[in-house]
Amino acid sequence: MDKIYDKCCGIDVHKKIIVACFRKGNKQEIRKFGATTRKLLEMADWLKEGGCEMVAMESWHRCYH
């Protein structure tokens, strides 16, 4: 049986920006954060304060040949 999280966040990682979608039940909030340590800690605080139970991260990289 799969576990269902009531408070979870999906994070899309880019070179200079992080986009986070935090779902709490039926509500969701999308925020953008810079990729600096200070901004990442700000995002972590936001998720902790909201009671986030699980985070899933996706990263996309270009490959040049």
N, CA, C and O atoms as a GROMACS GRO file, in nm:
protein
  260
    1MET      N    1   0.084  -0.117   0.000
    1MET     CA    2   0.000   0.000   0.000
    1MET      C    3   0.090   0.124   0.000
    1MET      O    4   0.186   0.132   0.077
    2ASP      N    5   0.057   0.221  -0.086
    2ASP     CA    6   0.132   0.346  -0.095
    2ASP      C    7   0.089   0.441   0.015
    2ASP      O    8  -0.028   0.447   0.052
    3LYS      N    9   0.186   0.515   0.068
    3LYS     CA   10   0.156   0.616   0.168
    3LYS      C   11   0.117   0.745   0.097
    3LYS      O   12   0.181   0.785   0.000
    4ILE      N   13   0.012   0.809   0.146
    4ILE     CA   14  -0.034   0.936   0.090
    4ILE      C   15  -0.001   1.046   0.190
    4ILE      O   16  -0.040   1.039   0.306
    5TYR      N   17   0.069   1.147   0.142
    5TYR     CA   18   0.109   1.259   0.227
    5TYR      C   19   0.011   1.374   0.210
    5TYR      O   20  -0.023   1.411   0.098
    6ASP      N   21  -0.035   1.429   0.322
    6ASP     CA   22  -0.129   1.541   0.319
    6ASP      C   23  -0.056   1.673   0.290
    6ASP      O   24  -0.113   1.764   0.229
    7LYS      N   25   0.069   1.682   0.334
    7LYS     CA   26   0.148   1.804   0.313
    7LYS      C   27   0.278   1.764   0.246
    7LYS      O   28   0.367   1.706   0.308
    8CYS      N   29   0.290   1.797   0.116
    8CYS     CA   30   0.408   1.758   0.041
    8CYS      C   31   0.446   1.867  -0.059
    8CYS      O   32   0.367   1.956  -0.089
    9CYS      N   33   0.569   1.859  -0.108
    9CYS     CA   34   0.620   1.963  -0.197
    9CYS      C   35   0.694   1.900  -0.314
    9CYS      O   36   0.773   1.807  -0.296
   10GLY      N   37   0.669   1.951  -0.433
   10GLY     CA   38   0.744   1.915  -0.552
   10GLY      C   39   0.837   2.030  -0.586
   10GLY      O   40   0.794   2.145  -0.590
   11ILE      N   41   0.964   2.001  -0.612
   11ILE     CA   42   1.062   2.105  -0.639
   11ILE      C   43   1.123   2.081  -0.776
   11ILE      O   44   1.167   1.971  -0.808
   12ASP      N   45   1.126   2.188  -0.858
   12ASP     CA   46   1.187   2.184  -0.990
   12ASP      C   47   1.314   2.268  -0.983
   12ASP      O   48   1.308   2.388  -0.955
   13VAL      N   49   1.428   2.207  -1.008
   13VAL     CA   50   1.557   2.273  -0.993
   13VAL      C   51   1.608   2.323  -1.128
   13VAL      O   52   1.617   2.247  -1.224
   14HIS      N   53   1.642   2.450  -1.132
   14HIS     CA   54   1.702   2.511  -1.250
   14HIS      C   55   1.837   2.569  -1.207
   14HIS      O   56   1.873   2.562  -1.089
   15LYS      N   57   1.911   2.624  -1.300
   15LYS     CA   58   2.044   2.676  -1.269
   15LYS      C   59   2.041   2.789  -1.166
   15LYS      O   60   2.120   2.790  -1.072
   16LYS      N   61   1.950   2.885  -1.184
   16LYS     CA   62   1.947   3.003  -1.097
   16LYS      C   63   1.820   3.018  -1.015
   16LYS      O   64   1.808   3.110  -0.936
   17ILE      N   65   1.726   2.927  -1.034
   17ILE     CA   66   1.597   2.939  -0.965
   17ILE      C   67   1.543   2.801  -0.927
   17ILE      O   68   1.564   2.702  -0.998
   18ILE      N   69   1.475   2.797  -0.815
   18ILE     CA   70   1.408   2.676  -0.767
   18ILE      C   71   1.259   2.708  -0.760
   18ILE      O   72   1.221   2.806  -0.697
   19VAL      N   73   1.176   2.626  -0.822
   19VAL     CA   74   1.031   2.645  -0.816
   19VAL      C   75   0.974   2.534  -0.727
   19VAL      O   76   0.996   2.416  -0.752
   20ALA      N   77   0.901   2.575  -0.624
   20ALA     CA   78   0.846   2.479  -0.529
   20ALA      C   79   0.693   2.490  -0.525
   20ALA      O   80   0.638   2.599  -0.513
   21CYS      N   81   0.626   2.376  -0.535
   21CYS     CA   82   0.480   2.369  -0.525
   21CYS      C   83   0.447   2.291  -0.398
   21CYS      O   84   0.466   2.169  -0.392
   22PHE      N   85   0.398   2.362  -0.298
   22PHE     CA   86   0.367   2.302  -0.167
   22PHE      C   87   0.218   2.278  -0.158
   22PHE      O   88   0.138   2.372  -0.160
   23ARG      N   89   0.180   2.151  -0.149
   23ARG     CA   90   0.038   2.113  -0.138
   23ARG      C   91   0.005   2.079   0.005
   23ARG      O   92   0.075   2.003   0.072
   24LYS      N   93  -0.104   2.138   0.051
   24LYS     CA   94  -0.157   2.109   0.184
   24LYS      C   95  -0.303   2.070   0.165
   24LYS      O   96  -0.390   2.156   0.152
   25GLY      N   97  -0.328   1.939   0.163
   25GLY     CA   98  -0.464   1.894   0.134
   25GLY      C   99  -0.504   1.933  -0.007
   25GLY      O  100  -0.438   1.896  -0.103
   26ASN      N  101  -0.613   2.009  -0.019
   26ASN     CA  102  -0.661   2.052  -0.150
   26ASN      C  103  -0.604   2.186  -0.194
   26ASN      O  104  -0.634   2.232  -0.304
   27LYS      N  105  -0.524   2.250  -0.110
   27LYS     CA  106  -0.466   2.380  -0.142
   27LYS      C  107  -0.321   2.364  -0.186
   27LYS      O  108  -0.251   2.274  -0.140
   28GLN      N  109  -0.277   2.452  -0.275
   28GLN     CA  110  -0.137   2.451  -0.314
   28GLN      C  111  -0.085   2.593  -0.326
   28GLN      O  112  -0.159   2.686  -0.358
   29GLU      N  113   0.043   2.608  -0.300
   29GLU     CA  114   0.109   2.737  -0.310
   29GLU      C  115   0.239   2.716  -0.388
   29GLU      O  116   0.316   2.625  -0.358
   30ILE      N  117   0.261   2.801  -0.487
   30ILE     CA  118   0.383   2.793  -0.567
   30ILE      C  119   0.469   2.914  -0.536
   30ILE      O  120   0.421   3.028  -0.539
   31ARG      N  121   0.596   2.889  -0.506
   31ARG     CA  122   0.692   2.997  -0.479
   31ARG      C  123   0.820   2.970  -0.557
   31ARG      O  124   0.855   2.856  -0.586
   32LYS      N  125   0.888   3.079  -0.590
   32LYS     CA  126   1.018   3.070  -0.656
   32LYS      C  127   1.125   3.119  -0.560
   32LYS      O  128   1.105   3.217  -0.488
   33PHE      N  129   1.239   3.050  -0.560
   33PHE     CA  130   1.351   3.084  -0.474
   33PHE      C  131   1.478   3.089  -0.558
   33PHE      O  132   1.490   3.017  -0.657
   34GLY      N  133   1.570   3.174  -0.518
   34GLY     CA  134   1.700   3.175  -0.582
   34GLY      C  135   1.778   3.050  -0.544
   34GLY      O  136   1.737   2.975  -0.455
   35ALA      N  137   1.891   3.028  -0.611
   35ALA     CA  138   1.970   2.908  -0.588
   35ALA      C  139   2.086   2.932  -0.490
   35ALA      O  140   2.177   2.850  -0.482
   36THR      N  141   2.084   3.042  -0.418
   36THR     CA  142   2.188   3.068  -0.318
   36THR      C  143   2.156   2.993  -0.189
   36THR      O  144   2.042   2.953  -0.166
   37THR      N  145   2.256   2.975  -0.106
   37THR     CA  146   2.236   2.907   0.022
   37THR      C  147   2.130   2.978   0.105
   37THR      O  148   2.044   2.913   0.165
   38ARG      N  149   2.138   3.109   0.110
   38ARG     CA  150   2.041   3.187   0.190
   38ARG      C  151   1.898   3.163   0.143
   38ARG      O  152   1.808   3.145   0.226
   39LYS      N  153   1.876   3.162   0.012
   39LYS     CA  154   1.741   3.141  -0.041
   39LYS      C  155   1.694   2.997  -0.022
   39LYS      O  156   1.575   2.974   0.000
   40LEU      N  157   1.785   2.900  -0.031
   40LEU     CA  158   1.748   2.761  -0.008
   40LEU      C  159   1.709   2.739   0.138
   40LEU      O  160   1.616   2.663   0.167
   41LEU      N  161   1.778   2.805   0.230
   41LEU     CA  162   1.741   2.796   0.372
   41LEU      C  163   1.606   2.862   0.396
   41LEU      O  164   1.529   2.817   0.482
   42GLU      N  165   1.577   2.968   0.322
   42GLU     CA  166   1.446   3.035   0.330
   42GLU      C  167   1.336   2.938   0.286
   42GLU      O  168   1.230   2.931   0.349
   43MET      N  169   1.361   2.864   0.178
   43MET     CA  170   1.264   2.765   0.130
   43MET      C  171   1.245   2.654   0.235
   43MET      O  172   1.133   2.613   0.262
   44ALA      N  173   1.356   2.608   0.292
   44ALA     CA  174   1.348   2.502   0.395
   44ALA      C  175   1.265   2.550   0.514
   44ALA      O  176   1.185   2.473   0.567
   45ASP      N  177   1.284   2.673   0.557
   45ASP     CA  178   1.206   2.728   0.668
   45ASP      C  179   1.057   2.732   0.633
   45ASP      O  180   0.973   2.698   0.716
   46TRP      N  181   1.025   2.773   0.511
   46TRP     CA  182   0.885   2.779   0.464
   46TRP      C  183   0.821   2.641   0.472
   46TRP      O  184   0.708   2.627   0.518
   47LEU      N  185   0.895   2.539   0.427
   47LEU     CA  186   0.840   2.403   0.428
   47LEU      C  187   0.827   2.348   0.570
   47LEU      O  188   0.728   2.283   0.603
   48LYS      N  189   0.926   2.374   0.655
   48LYS     CA  190   0.919   2.330   0.795
   48LYS      C  191   0.802   2.395   0.867
   48LYS      O  192   0.726   2.327   0.937
   49GLU      N  193   0.788   2.526   0.850
   49GLU     CA  194   0.679   2.599   0.916
   49GLU      C  195   0.542   2.549   0.871
   49GLU      O  196   0.446   2.551   0.948
   50GLY      N  197   0.533   2.503   0.745
   50GLY     CA  198   0.408   2.451   0.693
   50GLY      C  199   0.382   2.306   0.728
   50GLY      O  200   0.276   2.252   0.696
   51GLY      N  201   0.478   2.241   0.793
   51GLY     CA  202   0.460   2.101   0.831
   51GLY      C  203   0.479   2.002   0.718
   51GLY      O  204   0.419   1.895   0.719
   52CYS      N  205   0.560   2.037   0.620
   52CYS     CA  206   0.582   1.950   0.504
   52CYS      C  207   0.633   1.813   0.548
   52CYS      O  208   0.725   1.802   0.628
   53GLU      N  209   0.571   1.707   0.494
   53GLU     CA  210   0.604   1.569   0.530
   53GLU      C  211   0.698   1.501   0.431
   53GLU      O  212   0.771   1.410   0.467
   54MET      N  213   0.695   1.546   0.304
   54MET     CA  214   0.776   1.481   0.200
   54MET      C  215   0.805   1.581   0.089
   54MET      O  216   0.722   1.665   0.056
   55VAL      N  217   0.925   1.571   0.033
   55VAL     CA  218   0.966   1.657  -0.079
   55VAL      C  219   1.015   1.567  -0.191
   55VAL      O  220   1.091   1.473  -0.168
   56ALA      N  221   0.972   1.596  -0.313
   56ALA     CA  222   1.021   1.526  -0.432
   56ALA      C  223   1.088   1.630  -0.521
   56ALA      O  224   1.033   1.737  -0.545
   57MET      N  225   1.208   1.598  -0.569
   57MET     CA  226   1.285   1.693  -0.648
   57MET      C  227   1.308   1.639  -0.788
   57MET      O  228   1.334   1.520  -0.807
   58GLU      N  229   1.298   1.729  -0.886
   58GLU     CA  230   1.325   1.695  -1.025
   58GLU      C  231   1.430   1.792  -1.076
   58GLU      O  232   1.421   1.912  -1.051
   59SER      N  233   1.527   1.741  -1.145
   59SER     CA  234   1.631   1.826  -1.201
   59SER      C  235   1.648   1.792  -1.348
   59SER      O  236   1.646   1.675  -1.386
   60TRP      N  237   1.665   1.894  -1.430
   60TRP     CA  238   1.681   1.876  -1.574
   60TRP      C  239   1.813   1.936  -1.615
   60TRP      O  240   1.842   2.051  -1.580
   61HIS      N  241   1.893   1.862  -1.688
   61HIS     CA  242   2.022   1.912  -1.732
   61HIS      C  243   2.034   1.892  -1.883
   61HIS      O  244   1.990   1.791  -1.937
   62ARG      N  245   2.093   1.990  -1.949
   62ARG     CA  246   2.118   1.977  -2.093
   62ARG      C  247   2.250   1.904  -2.112
   62ARG      O  248   2.346   1.923  -2.037
   63CYS      N  249   2.251   1.822  -2.211
   63CYS     CA  250   2.375   1.751  -2.247
   63CYS      C  251   2.421   1.804  -2.382
   63CYS      O  252   2.344   1.806  -2.479
   64TYR      N  253   2.544   1.845  -2.388
   64TYR     CA  254   2.601   1.894  -2.514
   64TYR      C  255   2.706   1.794  -2.560
   64TYR      O  256   2.792   1.752  -2.482
   65HIS      N  257   2.700   1.758  -2.685
   65HIS     CA  258   2.796   1.663  -2.740
   65HIS      C  259   2.882   1.731  -2.844
   65HIS      O  260   2.970   1.668  -2.902
   0.00000   0.00000   0.00000
